[in-house]
Amino acid sequence: MKNFKNKIHNNNDYDNKPRKPREPKQQGLYVEVHGDDVMKAYRKFKKKVKMSGILDQMKDKQYYRKPSEIKREKRKASIRIVRKLTKEQEADRTMNIGRKR
C-alpha cells in the first residue's frame, strides 16, 4: 500500500476556483407552471402521481392486511386474467359461433 502522507499537492488552482452555488434539488413529484396555464400543470401532476403509484401505496397502507390475504388477492387476480384471455382466445378460435348475446 502506498504512503499518501508524503504526497505534496502543487496544484494551487484547486483552492482558487470560483464555485457555483448549487441549485437545490427538487424532491418528490413536481411540475413547473409556464405562463398562466395552471390547469395544464395540474393535469400533468395528476398523471405523474397516477404513474408513480403513490395513491395506491397510501390506500394499501391505510389498513394492515395479512400477507396471506395479499397473496390470495394476487392469485385471484391472476386467475381472472387467465380466464379472460382464454375466453377471448376461444372466441377467436371459434369465430364467435357459440357465443350468445
Residue pairs with C-beta under 8 A, 6 or more apart in sequence:
29 45
29 48
29 49
29 52
29 54
30 45
31 41
31 42
31 44
31 45
31 48
32 41
33 41
34 41
49 55
91 99
